[in-house]
Protein backbone atom coordinates (compact mmCIF):
# COMPACT_ATOMS: atom_id res chain seq x y z
CA UNK A 1 0.00 0.00 0.00
CA UNK A 2 1.27 3.46 -0.79
CA UNK A 3 2.13 5.89 1.94
CA UNK A 4 0.30 9.15 2.21
CA UNK A 5 3.41 10.87 0.87
CA UNK A 6 3.37 8.67 -2.25
CA UNK A 7 -0.34 9.32 -2.76
CA UNK A 8 0.24 13.02 -2.51
CA UNK A 9 3.08 12.76 -5.00
CA UNK A 10 1.27 10.84 -7.72
CA UNK A 11 -1.25 13.52 -8.74
CA UNK A 12 1.60 16.01 -8.82
CA UNK A 13 3.63 13.82 -11.20
CA UNK A 14 0.57 13.22 -13.33
CA UNK A 15 -0.08 16.93 -13.63
CA UNK A 16 3.55 17.49 -14.56
CA UNK A 17 3.38 14.76 -17.20
CA UNK A 18 0.21 16.31 -18.63
CA UNK A 19 1.93 19.69 -18.75
CA UNK A 20 4.90 18.26 -20.66
CA UNK A 21 2.54 16.46 -23.03
CA UNK A 22 0.56 19.65 -23.56
CA UNK A 23 3.74 21.58 -24.26
CA UNK A 24 4.80 19.03 -26.86
CA UNK A 25 1.38 19.14 -28.52
CA UNK A 26 1.56 22.94 -28.56
CA UNK A 27 5.00 22.84 -30.15
CA UNK A 28 3.84 20.40 -32.80
CA UNK A 29 0.95 22.69 -33.62
CA UNK A 30 3.18 25.76 -33.79
CA UNK A 31 5.69 24.01 -36.05
CA UNK A 32 2.95 22.68 -38.33
CA UNK A 33 1.38 26.13 -38.66
CA UNK A 34 4.81 27.65 -39.35
CA UNK A 35 5.38 25.13 -42.15
CA UNK A 36 2.03 26.02 -43.73
CA UNK A 37 2.88 29.72 -43.44
CA UNK A 38 6.22 29.10 -45.23
CA UNK A 39 4.49 27.44 -48.17
CA UNK A 40 1.80 30.14 -48.43
CA UNK A 41 4.15 33.07 -47.95
CA UNK A 42 7.11 31.70 -49.97
CA UNK A 43 5.67 29.34 -52.58
CA UNK A 44 8.28 29.98 -55.29
CA UNK A 45 11.40 29.18 -53.28
CA UNK A 46 9.61 26.26 -51.61
CA UNK A 47 8.81 24.77 -55.03
CA UNK A 48 12.38 25.38 -56.23
CA UNK A 49 13.69 23.51 -53.20
CA UNK A 50 11.35 20.60 -53.93
CA UNK A 51 12.33 20.55 -57.62
CA UNK A 52 16.04 20.13 -56.97
CA UNK A 53 15.78 17.85 -53.93
CA UNK A 54 12.78 15.72 -54.89
CA UNK A 55 11.59 15.84 -51.26
CA UNK A 56 8.79 18.02 -49.89
CA UNK A 57 10.68 20.61 -47.83
CA UNK A 58 10.05 21.34 -44.18
CA UNK A 59 11.59 24.76 -43.48
CA UNK A 60 9.78 25.01 -40.14
CA UNK A 61 11.64 21.92 -38.80
CA UNK A 62 14.83 22.00 -40.91
CA UNK A 63 16.84 18.82 -40.50
CA UNK A 64 18.41 18.34 -43.93
CA UNK A 65 21.06 20.46 -45.63
CA UNK A 66 18.63 21.86 -48.21
CA UNK A 67 15.88 22.55 -45.67
CA UNK A 68 18.33 24.51 -43.53
CA UNK A 69 19.15 26.81 -46.42
CA UNK A 70 15.47 27.31 -47.15
CA UNK A 71 14.94 28.11 -43.45
CA UNK A 72 17.83 30.58 -43.61
CA UNK A 73 16.23 32.37 -46.55
CA UNK A 74 12.87 32.61 -44.81
CA UNK A 75 13.72 33.19 -41.14
CA UNK A 76 17.39 33.83 -40.43
CA UNK A 77 17.83 37.47 -41.44
CA UNK A 78 21.19 38.02 -39.78
CA UNK A 79 22.23 41.63 -40.53
CA UNK A 80 25.84 40.45 -40.88
CA UNK A 81 24.80 38.42 -43.95
CA UNK A 82 24.62 41.72 -45.85
CA UNK A 83 28.32 42.26 -45.12
CA UNK A 84 29.10 38.73 -46.30
CA UNK A 85 27.17 39.36 -49.57
CA UNK A 86 28.92 42.70 -50.13
CA UNK A 87 32.19 41.92 -51.93
CA UNK A 88 34.00 45.09 -50.86
CA UNK A 89 32.73 45.01 -47.27
CA UNK A 90 33.66 41.33 -46.92
CA UNK A 91 37.22 42.12 -48.06
CA UNK A 92 37.45 44.80 -45.36
CA UNK A 93 36.08 42.43 -42.74
CA UNK A 94 38.45 39.60 -43.73
CA UNK A 95 41.53 41.84 -43.54
CA UNK A 96 40.43 43.29 -40.20
CA UNK A 97 40.16 39.80 -38.68
CA UNK A 98 43.22 38.28 -40.40
CA UNK A 99 45.64 41.08 -41.39
CA UNK A 100 48.08 38.50 -42.76
CA UNK A 101 45.63 37.71 -45.56
CA UNK A 102 45.84 39.11 -49.06
CA UNK A 103 43.06 40.15 -51.43
CA UNK A 104 43.09 41.18 -55.06
CA UNK A 105 43.63 44.95 -55.17
CA UNK A 106 40.61 47.14 -55.84
CA UNK A 107 41.63 49.77 -58.39
CA UNK A 108 38.38 51.74 -58.74
CA UNK A 109 34.76 51.71 -57.58
CA UNK A 110 31.75 53.72 -58.61
CA UNK A 111 28.23 53.62 -60.01
CA UNK A 112 28.83 54.26 -63.69
CA UNK A 113 31.13 52.04 -65.76
CA UNK A 114 31.56 54.88 -68.25
CA UNK A 115 33.66 56.67 -65.60
CA UNK A 116 36.23 53.89 -65.22
CA UNK A 117 39.62 55.43 -66.13
CA UNK A 118 40.74 54.20 -69.55
CA UNK A 119 44.23 53.32 -68.29
CA UNK A 120 42.75 50.77 -65.86
CA UNK A 121 41.05 48.95 -68.73
CA UNK A 122 44.27 48.75 -70.75
CA UNK A 123 45.66 45.75 -68.86
CA UNK A 124 44.38 42.69 -66.99
CA UNK A 125 41.45 43.52 -64.73
CA UNK A 126 38.13 42.16 -63.55
CA UNK A 127 35.06 44.40 -63.53
CA UNK A 128 32.56 43.20 -60.91
CA UNK A 129 29.20 44.10 -59.44
CA UNK A 130 29.60 44.46 -55.69
CA UNK A 131 26.06 43.28 -54.94
CA UNK A 132 25.76 40.09 -57.02
CA UNK A 133 27.20 36.68 -57.78
CA UNK A 134 28.92 35.91 -61.10
CA UNK A 135 28.21 39.43 -62.26
CA UNK A 136 31.68 40.12 -63.58
CA UNK A 137 33.64 40.62 -66.78
CA UNK A 138 37.34 39.84 -67.26
CA UNK A 139 39.48 42.07 -69.45
CA UNK A 140 42.74 40.59 -70.75
CA UNK A 141 45.55 42.63 -72.29
CA UNK A 142 43.25 45.61 -72.71
CA UNK A 143 41.01 43.79 -75.18
CA UNK A 144 37.64 45.33 -74.46
CA UNK A 145 34.21 45.71 -76.00
CA UNK A 146 33.42 48.94 -74.20
CA UNK A 147 29.79 49.08 -75.32
CA UNK A 148 29.19 45.55 -74.02
CA UNK A 149 30.82 46.38 -70.69
CA UNK A 150 28.63 49.43 -70.25
CA UNK A 151 25.47 47.51 -71.11
CA UNK A 152 26.25 44.75 -68.66
CA UNK A 153 27.27 47.14 -65.87
CA UNK A 154 24.11 49.19 -66.41
CA UNK A 155 22.02 46.03 -66.15
CA UNK A 156 23.78 45.04 -62.94
CA UNK A 157 23.08 48.42 -61.40
CA UNK A 158 19.37 48.17 -62.20
CA UNK A 159 18.87 44.70 -60.78
CA UNK A 160 18.76 43.21 -57.30
CA UNK A 161 20.56 39.89 -57.25
CA UNK A 162 18.94 36.86 -55.62
CA UNK A 163 15.41 38.23 -55.30
CA UNK A 164 13.68 35.37 -57.12
CA UNK A 165 15.68 32.78 -55.15
CA UNK A 166 14.88 34.33 -51.77
CA UNK A 167 18.49 35.38 -51.14
CA UNK A 168 17.36 38.49 -49.30
CA UNK A 169 20.78 39.46 -47.85
CA UNK A 170 22.00 40.76 -51.22
CA UNK A 171 19.63 43.70 -50.94
CA UNK A 172 21.78 44.97 -48.06
CA UNK A 173 24.97 45.00 -50.15
CA UNK A 174 26.11 48.36 -51.50
CA UNK A 175 25.07 48.63 -55.14
CA UNK A 176 28.16 49.61 -57.11
CA UNK A 177 30.71 48.51 -59.72
CA UNK A 178 34.40 48.02 -59.00
CA UNK A 179 37.56 47.17 -60.90
CA UNK A 180 39.90 44.60 -59.41
CA UNK A 181 43.30 43.33 -60.47
CA UNK A 182 43.46 39.88 -62.03
CA UNK A 183 45.64 37.48 -60.06
CA UNK A 184 48.11 36.03 -62.56
CA UNK A 185 50.07 32.79 -62.22
CA UNK A 186 52.74 32.27 -64.89
CA UNK A 187 51.06 34.95 -66.97
CA UNK A 188 47.60 33.36 -66.80
CA UNK A 189 44.61 34.12 -64.53
CA UNK A 190 44.80 31.94 -61.47
CA UNK A 191 42.65 28.86 -62.07
CA UNK A 192 42.38 27.05 -58.74
CA UNK A 193 39.98 28.12 -55.97
CA UNK A 194 39.32 26.50 -52.59
CA UNK A 195 35.87 26.76 -51.00
CA UNK A 196 35.56 25.88 -47.31
CA UNK A 197 32.10 25.00 -46.01
CA UNK A 198 32.24 25.73 -42.29
CA UNK A 199 29.54 24.75 -39.77
CA UNK A 200 29.64 26.04 -36.20
CA UNK A 201 33.30 26.97 -36.52
CA UNK A 202 34.48 23.65 -37.95
CA UNK A 203 35.06 22.83 -41.61
CA UNK A 204 32.57 20.24 -42.85
CA UNK A 205 34.09 19.80 -46.30
CA UNK A 206 36.16 21.58 -48.95
CA UNK A 207 35.20 22.09 -52.57
CA UNK A 208 38.04 22.84 -54.99
CA UNK A 209 37.54 24.04 -58.57
CA UNK A 210 40.10 24.41 -61.34
CA UNK A 211 39.66 25.72 -64.87
CA UNK A 212 41.60 23.98 -67.61
CA UNK A 213 43.16 25.70 -70.63
CA UNK A 214 39.80 25.56 -72.43
CA UNK A 215 37.90 27.22 -69.59
CA UNK A 216 36.17 24.01 -68.48
CA UNK A 217 35.65 23.69 -64.74
CA UNK A 218 37.12 20.64 -63.00
CA UNK A 219 35.85 19.86 -59.51
CA UNK A 220 36.92 17.98 -56.40
CA UNK A 221 35.70 17.43 -52.82
CA UNK A 222 37.74 16.85 -49.66
CA UNK A 223 36.83 16.21 -46.05
CA UNK A 224 38.06 18.48 -43.27
CA UNK A 225 41.41 16.69 -43.05
CA UNK A 226 42.07 17.03 -46.77
CA UNK A 227 41.24 13.45 -47.69
CA UNK A 228 39.88 13.10 -51.22
CA UNK A 229 36.15 12.36 -51.31
CA UNK A 230 35.38 10.48 -54.49
CA UNK A 231 32.11 11.42 -56.24
CA UNK A 232 29.38 8.86 -56.95
CA UNK A 233 29.96 6.65 -59.99
CA UNK A 234 28.75 8.19 -63.22
CA UNK A 235 29.08 11.78 -61.99
CA UNK A 236 30.94 12.88 -65.13
CA UNK A 237 34.50 13.60 -66.16
CA UNK A 238 34.47 17.10 -64.64
CA UNK A 239 35.16 15.46 -61.26
CA UNK A 240 38.90 14.87 -60.85
CA UNK A 241 41.37 14.53 -58.02
CA UNK A 242 43.10 17.86 -57.34
CA UNK A 243 46.21 18.14 -55.20
CA UNK A 244 45.87 20.35 -52.14
CA UNK A 245 48.55 22.99 -51.47
CA UNK A 246 51.00 22.87 -48.59
CA UNK A 247 49.11 25.81 -47.07
CA UNK A 248 45.87 23.81 -46.76
CA UNK A 249 45.89 23.59 -42.95
CA UNK A 250 46.65 27.29 -42.64
CA UNK A 251 43.88 28.05 -45.10
CA UNK A 252 41.47 25.94 -43.07
CA UNK A 253 42.44 27.73 -39.87
CA UNK A 254 41.78 31.11 -41.48
CA UNK A 255 38.45 29.95 -42.90
CA UNK A 256 37.30 28.80 -39.46
CA UNK A 257 38.44 32.07 -37.90
CA UNK A 258 36.68 34.25 -40.47
CA UNK A 259 33.42 32.32 -40.26
CA UNK A 260 33.31 32.18 -36.45
CA UNK A 261 30.37 34.66 -36.20
CA UNK A 262 28.17 32.44 -38.37
CA UNK A 263 26.42 29.13 -37.76
CA UNK A 264 27.31 28.17 -41.34
CA UNK A 265 29.24 29.91 -44.11
CA UNK A 266 31.31 29.19 -47.20
CA UNK A 267 34.67 30.94 -47.36
CA UNK A 268 36.75 31.00 -50.58
CA UNK A 269 40.48 31.41 -51.15
CA UNK A 270 43.15 31.46 -53.83
CA UNK A 271 46.81 30.64 -53.34
CA UNK A 272 49.47 32.51 -55.28
CA UNK A 273 53.23 32.13 -54.77
CA UNK A 274 52.65 30.58 -51.37
CA UNK A 275 50.41 33.44 -50.22
CA UNK A 276 46.73 33.01 -49.32
CA UNK A 277 44.24 35.38 -50.95
CA UNK A 278 40.71 35.81 -49.62
CA UNK A 279 38.15 35.66 -52.42
CA UNK A 280 34.65 35.93 -50.96
CA UNK A 281 31.97 34.52 -48.67
CA UNK A 282 28.87 32.73 -49.83
CA UNK A 283 25.77 32.89 -47.63
CA UNK A 284 23.72 30.77 -50.04
CA UNK A 285 26.16 28.48 -51.94
CA UNK A 286 24.44 27.06 -55.03
CA UNK A 287 21.35 28.80 -53.62
CA UNK A 288 21.13 26.00 -51.06
CA UNK A 289 21.09 23.06 -53.46
CA UNK A 290 22.56 19.83 -52.16
CA UNK A 291 25.99 18.83 -53.42
CA UNK A 292 26.55 15.67 -55.45
CA UNK A 293 28.48 13.92 -52.68
CA UNK A 294 25.68 12.85 -50.36
CA UNK A 295 28.04 11.74 -47.58
CA UNK A 296 29.55 15.21 -47.30
CA UNK A 297 26.18 16.90 -47.77
CA UNK A 298 24.69 14.94 -44.89
CA UNK A 299 27.76 15.57 -42.75
CA UNK A 300 27.43 19.30 -43.38
CA UNK A 301 23.75 19.19 -42.44
CA UNK A 302 24.49 17.29 -39.23
CA UNK A 303 27.25 19.65 -38.07
CA UNK A 304 25.29 22.79 -38.91
CA UNK A 305 23.66 23.68 -35.57
CA UNK A 306 20.81 26.14 -36.08
CA UNK A 307 20.79 26.86 -32.36
CA UNK A 308 23.81 29.08 -33.05
CA UNK A 309 21.99 31.07 -35.72
CA UNK A 310 21.06 34.72 -35.43
CA UNK A 311 17.35 33.86 -35.37
CA UNK A 312 17.71 31.62 -32.32
CA UNK A 313 20.24 33.72 -30.41
CA UNK A 314 18.57 37.13 -30.79
CA UNK A 315 15.14 37.73 -29.16
CA UNK A 316 12.32 37.62 -31.70
CA UNK A 317 8.95 39.33 -31.46
CA UNK A 318 5.33 38.44 -32.20
CA UNK A 319 4.55 34.96 -33.52
CA UNK A 320 8.21 34.46 -34.46
CA UNK A 321 9.05 34.51 -30.75
CA UNK A 322 6.60 31.63 -30.18
CA UNK A 323 7.95 29.75 -33.21
CA UNK A 324 11.59 30.30 -32.18
CA UNK A 325 10.91 28.81 -28.74
CA UNK A 326 9.18 25.77 -30.24
CA UNK A 327 11.94 25.28 -32.79
CA UNK A 328 14.65 25.46 -30.15
CA UNK A 329 12.90 22.83 -28.03
CA UNK A 330 12.58 20.60 -31.09
CA UNK A 331 16.25 21.09 -31.94
CA UNK A 332 17.27 20.32 -28.36
CA UNK A 333 15.19 17.14 -28.43
CA UNK A 334 16.60 15.95 -31.76
CA UNK A 335 20.25 16.99 -31.27
CA UNK A 336 22.88 14.31 -31.71
CA UNK A 337 24.24 12.91 -28.40
CA UNK A 338 27.08 15.05 -27.11
CA UNK A 339 26.27 17.91 -29.45
CA UNK A 340 26.43 21.19 -27.46
CA UNK A 341 23.71 23.81 -27.71
C-alpha positions in Angstrom: 0.0 0.0 0.0 1.3 3.5 -0.8 2.1 5.9 1.9 0.3 9.1 2.2 3.4 10.9 0.9 3.4 8.7 -2.2 -0.3 9.3 -2.8 0.2 13.0 -2.5 3.1 12.8 -5.0 1.3 10.8 -7.7 -1.3 13.5 -8.7 1.6 16.0 -8.8 3.6 13.8 -11.2 0.6 13.2 -13.3 -0.1 16.9 -13.6 3.5 17.5 -14.6 3.4 14.8 -17.2 0.2 16.3 -18.6 1.9 19.7 -18.8 4.9 18.3 -20.7 2.5 16.5 -23.0 0.6 19.7 -23.6 3.7 21.6 -24.3 4.8 19.0 -26.9 1.4 19.1 -28.5 1.6 22.9 -28.6 5.0 22.8 -30.2 3.8 20.4 -32.8 1.0 22.7 -33.6 3.2 25.8 -33.8 5.7 24.0 -36.1 2.9 22.7 -38.3 1.4 26.1 -38.7 4.8 27.6 -39.4 5.4 25.1 -42.2 2.0 26.0 -43.7 2.9 29.7 -43.4 6.2 29.1 -45.2 4.5 27.4 -48.2 1.8 30.1 -48.4 4.2 33.1 -48.0 7.1 31.7 -50.0 5.7 29.3 -52.6 8.3 30.0 -55.3 11.4 29.2 -53.3 9.6 26.3 -51.6 8.8 24.8 -55.0 12.4 25.4 -56.2 13.7 23.5 -53.2 11.3 20.6 -53.9 12.3 20.6 -57.6 16.0 20.1 -57.0 15.8 17.9 -53.9 12.8 15.7 -54.9 11.6 15.8 -51.3 8.8 18.0 -49.9 10.7 20.6 -47.8 10.0 21.3 -44.2 11.6 24.8 -43.5 9.8 25.0 -40.1 11.6 21.9 -38.8 14.8 22.0 -40.9 16.8 18.8 -40.5 18.4 18.3 -43.9 21.1 20.5 -45.6 18.6 21.9 -48.2 15.9 22.6 -45.7 18.3 24.5 -43.5 19.2 26.8 -46.4 15.5 27.3 -47.1 14.9 28.1 -43.5 17.8 30.6 -43.6 16.2 32.4 -46.5 12.9 32.6 -44.8 13.7 33.2 -41.1 17.4 33.8 -40.4 17.8 37.5 -41.4 21.2 38.0 -39.8 22.2 41.6 -40.5 25.8 40.5 -40.9 24.8 38.4 -43.9 24.6 41.7 -45.9 28.3 42.3 -45.1 29.1 38.7 -46.3 27.2 39.4 -49.6 28.9 42.7 -50.1 32.2 41.9 -51.9 34.0 45.1 -50.9 32.7 45.0 -47.3 33.7 41.3 -46.9 37.2 42.1 -48.1 37.5 44.8 -45.4 36.1 42.4 -42.7 38.4 39.6 -43.7 41.5 41.8 -43.5 40.4 43.3 -40.2 40.2 39.8 -38.7 43.2 38.3 -40.4 45.6 41.1 -41.4 48.1 38.5 -42.8 45.6 37.7 -45.6 45.8 39.1 -49.1 43.1 40.2 -51.4 43.1 41.2 -55.1 43.6 45.0 -55.2 40.6 47.1 -55.8 41.6 49.8 -58.4 38.4 51.7 -58.7 34.8 51.7 -57.6 31.7 53.7 -58.6 28.2 53.6 -60.0 28.8 54.3 -63.7 31.1 52.0 -65.8 31.6 54.9 -68.3 33.7 56.7 -65.6 36.2 53.9 -65.2 39.6 55.4 -66.1 40.7 54.2 -69.5 44.2 53.3 -68.3 42.7 50.8 -65.9 41.1 48.9 -68.7 44.3 48.8 -70.8 45.7 45.8 -68.9 44.4 42.7 -67.0 41.5 43.5 -64.7 38.1 42.2 -63.6 35.1 44.4 -63.5 32.6 43.2 -60.9 29.2 44.1 -59.4 29.6 44.5 -55.7 26.1 43.3 -54.9 25.8 40.1 -57.0 27.2 36.7 -57.8 28.9 35.9 -61.1 28.2 39.4 -62.3 31.7 40.1 -63.6 33.6 40.6 -66.8 37.3 39.8 -67.3 39.5 42.1 -69.4 42.7 40.6 -70.7 45.6 42.6 -72.3 43.2 45.6 -72.7 41.0 43.8 -75.2 37.6 45.3 -74.5 34.2 45.7 -76.0 33.4 48.9 -74.2 29.8 49.1 -75.3 29.2 45.6 -74.0 30.8 46.4 -70.7 28.6 49.4 -70.2 25.5 47.5 -71.1 26.2 44.8 -68.7 27.3 47.1 -65.9 24.1 49.2 -66.4 22.0 46.0 -66.2 23.8 45.0 -62.9 23.1 48.4 -61.4 19.4 48.2 -62.2 18.9 44.7 -60.8 18.8 43.2 -57.3 20.6 39.9 -57.2 18.9 36.9 -55.6 15.4 38.2 -55.3 13.7 35.4 -57.1 15.7 32.8 -55.2 14.9 34.3 -51.8 18.5 35.4 -51.1 17.4 38.5 -49.3 20.8 39.5 -47.8 22.0 40.8 -51.2 19.6 43.7 -50.9 21.8 45.0 -48.1 25.0 45.0 -50.2 26.1 48.4 -51.5 25.1 48.6 -55.1 28.2 49.6 -57.1 30.7 48.5 -59.7 34.4 48.0 -59.0 37.6 47.2 -60.9 39.9 44.6 -59.4 43.3 43.3 -60.5 43.5 39.9 -62.0 45.6 37.5 -60.1 48.1 36.0 -62.6 50.1 32.8 -62.2 52.7 32.3 -64.9 51.1 34.9 -67.0 47.6 33.4 -66.8 44.6 34.1 -64.5 44.8 31.9 -61.5 42.7 28.9 -62.1 42.4 27.0 -58.7 40.0 28.1 -56.0 39.3 26.5 -52.6 35.9 26.8 -51.0 35.6 25.9 -47.3 32.1 25.0 -46.0 32.2 25.7 -42.3 29.5 24.7 -39.8 29.6 26.0 -36.2 33.3 27.0 -36.5 34.5 23.6 -38.0 35.1 22.8 -41.6 32.6 20.2 -42.8 34.1 19.8 -46.3 36.2 21.6 -48.9 35.2 22.1 -52.6 38.0 22.8 -55.0 37.5 24.0 -58.6 40.1 24.4 -61.3 39.7 25.7 -64.9 41.6 24.0 -67.6 43.2 25.7 -70.6 39.8 25.6 -72.4 37.9 27.2 -69.6 36.2 24.0 -68.5 35.7 23.7 -64.7 37.1 20.6 -63.0 35.9 19.9 -59.5 36.9 18.0 -56.4 35.7 17.4 -52.8 37.7 16.9 -49.7 36.8 16.2 -46.0 38.1 18.5 -43.3 41.4 16.7 -43.1 42.1 17.0 -46.8 41.2 13.5 -47.7 39.9 13.1 -51.2 36.1 12.4 -51.3 35.4 10.5 -54.5 32.1 11.4 -56.2 29.4 8.9 -56.9 30.0 6.6 -60.0 28.7 8.2 -63.2 29.1 11.8 -62.0 30.9 12.9 -65.1 34.5 13.6 -66.2 34.5 17.1 -64.6 35.2 15.5 -61.3 38.9 14.9 -60.9 41.4 14.5 -58.0 43.1 17.9 -57.3 46.2 18.1 -55.2 45.9 20.4 -52.1 48.5 23.0 -51.5 51.0 22.9 -48.6 49.1 25.8 -47.1 45.9 23.8 -46.8 45.9 23.6 -43.0 46.7 27.3 -42.6 43.9 28.1 -45.1 41.5 25.9 -43.1 42.4 27.7 -39.9 41.8 31.1 -41.5 38.4 30.0 -42.9 37.3 28.8 -39.5 38.4 32.1 -37.9 36.7 34.2 -40.5 33.4 32.3 -40.3 33.3 32.2 -36.4 30.4 34.7 -36.2 28.2 32.4 -38.4 26.4 29.1 -37.8 27.3 28.2 -41.3 29.2 29.9 -44.1 31.3 29.2 -47.2 34.7 30.9 -47.4 36.7 31.0 -50.6 40.5 31.4 -51.2 43.2 31.5 -53.8 46.8 30.6 -53.3 49.5 32.5 -55.3 53.2 32.1 -54.8 52.7 30.6 -51.4 50.4 33.4 -50.2 46.7 33.0 -49.3 44.2 35.4 -50.9 40.7 35.8 -49.6 38.2 35.7 -52.4 34.7 35.9 -51.0 32.0 34.5 -48.7 28.9 32.7 -49.8 25.8 32.9 -47.6 23.7 30.8 -50.0 26.2 28.5 -51.9 24.4 27.1 -55.0 21.4 28.8 -53.6 21.1 26.0 -51.1 21.1 23.1 -53.5 22.6 19.8 -52.2 26.0 18.8 -53.4 26.6 15.7 -55.5 28.5 13.9 -52.7 25.7 12.9 -50.4 28.0 11.7 -47.6 29.5 15.2 -47.3 26.2 16.9 -47.8 24.7 14.9 -44.9 27.8 15.6 -42.7 27.4 19.3 -43.4 23.7 19.2 -42.4 24.5 17.3 -39.2 27.3 19.6 -38.1 25.3 22.8 -38.9 23.7 23.7 -35.6 20.8 26.1 -36.1 20.8 26.9 -32.4 23.8 29.1 -33.1 22.0 31.1 -35.7 21.1 34.7 -35.4 17.3 33.9 -35.4 17.7 31.6 -32.3 20.2 33.7 -30.4 18.6 37.1 -30.8 15.1 37.7 -29.2 12.3 37.6 -31.7 8.9 39.3 -31.5 5.3 38.4 -32.2 4.6 35.0 -33.5 8.2 34.5 -34.5 9.1 34.5 -30.7 6.6 31.6 -30.2 7.9 29.8 -33.2 11.6 30.3 -32.2 10.9 28.8 -28.7 9.2 25.8 -30.2 11.9 25.3 -32.8 14.6 25.5 -30.2 12.9 22.8 -28.0 12.6 20.6 -31.1 16.3 21.1 -31.9 17.3 20.3 -28.4 15.2 17.1 -28.4 16.6 15.9 -31.8 20.2 17.0 -31.3 22.9 14.3 -31.7 24.2 12.9 -28.4 27.1 15.0 -27.1 26.3 17.9 -29.4 26.4 21.2 -27.5 23.7 23.8 -27.7 
